[in-house]
Amino acid sequence: MIPAQALLDSAAYYLQVKDFDPDQVLELKLLGMGDGAE
């Protein structure tokens, strides 16, 4: 198992996305839908 933050850090580094924000990750938004977060 790999921590989500490690995957996000790797994606931001290798994809070189400018102003990367974890809120841009669809899967994280879907996971947050169940807990009432917006």
C-alpha positions in Angstrom: 0.0 0.0 0.0 1.2 3.5 -0.8 0.1 6.7 1.0 -2.1 9.0 -1.2 0.2 11.9 -0.5 3.2 10.0 -1.9 1.2 9.5 -5.1 0.1 13.1 -5.3 3.7 14.3 -4.7 5.0 12.0 -7.5 2.3 13.1 -9.9 2.9 16.8 -9.3 6.7 16.3 -9.8 6.6 14.1 -12.9 3.7 15.6 -14.6 5.0 19.1 -13.8 1.5 20.5 -13.4 1.6 24.2 -12.6 -0.2 25.1 -9.3 -1.2 21.5 -8.6 -3.8 21.1 -6.0 -5.1 17.8 -4.5 -8.6 19.1 -4.9 -8.1 18.7 -8.6 -8.0 14.9 -8.2 -11.4 13.4 -9.1 -11.0 10.3 -6.9 -10.3 12.4 -3.8 -13.4 14.5 -4.5 -15.5 11.3 -4.8 -14.1 9.9 -1.6 -15.0 13.2 0.1 -18.6 13.1 -1.0 -19.5 10.5 1.6 -18.4 12.5 4.6 -20.3 15.7 3.8 -17.2 17.6 2.7 -17.6 20.1 -0.2 
